[in-house]
Amino acid sequence: MSDDPYWNSGHVDEPSGRFSGGDPLVTDTFEGWWHASLDVVQRSWRTVGLILLVGVVLPRWILNAFNNTVRTRDIEITDTDWGTIVRDVNPGVAAGIIGAILTLAVLYVSGSAALAAVRTAAAEAAGGFLALGEACSFGFKRGGTFFLWLLLAWVTVAVGLVLCVLPGLWAIFALSLMAPAAVFEARRSPYARSIQLTHSAFWPALGRIVIIVLVAAAANLIIGLVGLLMAGVWHALFASWLANVLIIITEAVMALLLLVPMIWIVAASLCTYAWLRGRAESVSATSLSAEAAGVAIPTAEPGEPGHPGRSDLPEMPDQGSSTT
């Protein structure tokens, strides 16, 4: 029996169960990928949802609440003096600096939570379990470096969208797997690795990631529009201070609703990463979880990473007999 708590000893089929329907993450067809992502949601929605609730939903709600509090919303729609409008909306230098710091903090915490969520989903797919504290410790430990890569990704997407939009759309596609790349391949650049993986099977990867992006965009658009509609209703019916309180409460509810598609997006990104790596390497949910934990798999099945019989390992010269 392996000392690795994430090792799943239940694999008795072909090596790693690749492309046979036997692995919960590594798939081949689009149908397999779709069902694998739903299985991840069904299996890990409680733990992944809790991590995303604490690390993504709550920080975003705090940031939105701050923005709503410091900005004046009582602007006459007939006012055509843009200088007056800008002064009314502008929260001031101090509030602007605090808002920028909060935005960066939310990006760091959200990125760390994404790493923790992917790590937890992979561990549970391999038949293991990751405590909330251990998952958060993992996320924050790698979150600092990942935060810098996220900033670079944001700049890349922003510049690309400014330059005729299409480069920005390409950047969204090419950099969409940064989180799982940072979880499983800590010694490589998640920025470059995501680009490499998405372009290793460009059109099939594009199809899967377009679905992920569309789900994310549609969820944010619909829930955002409902939030704006409710905000207009509160301002029309109640005093300014009470309307702001109701808007903050409404945004909390909207953020909770966003948690549902957010869990599937994490699951789909993880399965997309596993599928792309599985096309070139002999990987499984077990080997990926062990790779994220930074441990070897001494009882690896033939063909899995860590097994001495792998064909992609260099052949060692005969140094006489040895015992293990």
Order of alpha helices (4+ residues) and beta strands (2+ residues): alpha-alpha-alpha-alpha-alpha-alpha-alpha-alpha-alpha-alpha-alpha
